[in-house]
Amino acid sequence: MGFLDKVFKRNKELGYSFDLDFMDLFAKKSERIHMKRLAIETCISFLARTVSQTEFRVKNGSEYVRNELYYRLNTRPNKNMTASTFWQKFISKLIYDNEVLVIQANDGDLLIADDFYHKKYAVYEDRFTDVIVRDYEFKDSFKQSEVIHLKYGNEKLSNLLDSLFYDYGDLFGYILKGQKRKNQLRATVDMDMLAAKSGEKQAKLQEFIDNMYEAVEKKDVAIIPQQPGFEYKEQSGNGIAGQSVDEINKVTGGYLDQVAVAIGIPPSLIRGDMADVEKQTKNYMFFSVSPLLKKIKEESDVKFFTKKELLNGNCIETRKPSYRDIFDLATAVDKLVSSGVFNGNEVRSELGKETTDEQIHKEYFITKNYQSGKEAIEGGDNE
């Protein structure tokens, strides 16, 4: 029995030691988690800020109307959020959690769910239960037709980023430790233990050593008085080679680039590079922002309008934020109108401006440069 007691005691000690090792490993990982949070917040916020500048216009046939729905989508979705804040949170949850749920309260407020349970059916409408907004849980269940529910991809982005961070986090930690060791202050202390046999003398010696280390660590100039039986020798860094700060920045930047690529943002835009910025922005708007806005439009159309209303021309249209100055397009606009391809209202619609009832914006014009020789001559004779 005594032998078994020793075995059980030894196993208990091993388990306790393992727990300490695990907690130490977790703490080390947590110290480097800022690299992951910085990359994710930078990329998701970048995309969310872009989408939040979108204007969601309500189209009633051939006209655009400013009604309650327009107000909810563009000004005040609910009592506690502006439209820009609402859409930033919407995009953040959609990308990081892979899905987002928006419900409509009894007073018309649009609320983003922080948590919910999605019950799926094969031939019936899906239902959403246990919907939590902030600290309030809704008791009712919501049908698929009563909510805005979007999924971003086939797999949670957070799972991909976690696996990617595992390798980058280790590499970042190794480089950071090497950089700390590079210029680390190192010293040795020689003590005559015969001079500190008593407990009182040992306590005073320990206090002296603690004060000395604190002075060396925190003060620019530290004066250490010589003590009998005590000698302090500083070894400095001994020329230990380590990675430069540039290596740390490269690892951090590499992880940031991988996160940006996963979301669909050109890394050069995140870094603020000025080379080919217009081309990169165009690709970003076409391949990342436009598909995301199309998902939001399609989901909003079927939830805010009936089938009959949609067939009659009622829908939600998204006006994307323009990345080009309207004056830079003046020459192209002139060519489109003067060639008779577009009228004024059609050009205004493409530029994101509302159409007008002015007759001049409804007519088509063809200048002499685009007329045939006979038409140009006849036009000249008439004039």
Secondary structure, 3 states (H helix, E strand, C coil): CHHHHHHHHHHHHHHHHHHHHHHHHHHHHHHCHHHHHHHHHHHHHHHHHHHHCCEEEEEECCEEECCHHHHHHHCCCECCECHHHHHHHHHHHHHHCCEEEEEECCCCCEEECCEEEEECCCCCCCEEEEEEECCEECCCCEEHHHCEEEECCCCCHHHHHHHHHHHHHHHHHHHHHHHHHHCCCCEEEEECHHHHCCHHHHHHHHHHHHHHHHHHHHCCCCCCCCECCEEEEECCCCCCCCCCHHHHHHHHHHHHHHHHHHHCCCHHHHHCCCCCHHHHHHHHHHHHHHHHHHHHHHHHHHHHCCHHHHHCCCEEEEECCCCCCHHHHHHHHHHHHHECCCCHHHHHHHCCCCCCCCHHHCCCCECHHHCCHHHHHHHHHHC
